[in-house]
């Protein structure tokens, strides 16, 4: 099962997190939750349940 570990409205930030997690050999999915062009883009970064703790560690280190 996949779990959201990061949410942002900034595509560049979402792409950066995705790339960092991939570099750590974590499986990553990114999805845009906007259903049509009238909605604000919200990007979610998802990882498998088994990799949540590792992904959170990487994200926390990035924000420090």
N, C-alpha and C positions, 0 to 999 in steps of 0.2 A: 504494500500500500504506500502511496505517496503522500507526503505531508508538506504543507507550506511552512517554510522557514524564514522567508523574507518577503516583504511587500513594499512596493514603491511606485510612485507615479513617474519616476525618471527612468527612461529606457536605458540611458548610459550607465546608471548605477546598477540596474538589474543585470545588464550585460557584464559589468565588472564582477559582480558577485558570482554570476554563473561561471565565468572564466576561472576565477580563483578556486571555486569548488571543483571544477573539472581538472585543474592542475593538481589538486590533491587526490585525484582518482575517485571522486565522488560522482555518482550518477546524478544528473541534474536535468530538470525540465523547467522551462520558463513559459508562462502563458499570460496572455493579455485578457483580462476579464471583461473588457468593454464588448458589448454585444453588437453595437453599431457605432457609426461615426458621431452620433450625438452625445455619447457618453465619454467621460474622462477615462483615459487609459490608466489602468492599474495593472502593474506587472507583478506576478507572483513567481517566486522561486520555490520549486518543490524538490524534495529528495526522498529516497526510500526511507521508511521508518527505521531501518537498521543503521542509517547513517546520520540521523538527526543530531546526535551529540557532537560528532565530529564536525558537521556543518556549522552548528551553533558556535563551536569553539573558533572556527575560522572567521566567522562573521564578527564575533565579539573582538577578536584580535585586530581586525581591520578597523573597527570603530574606535579603538583606543589610541 
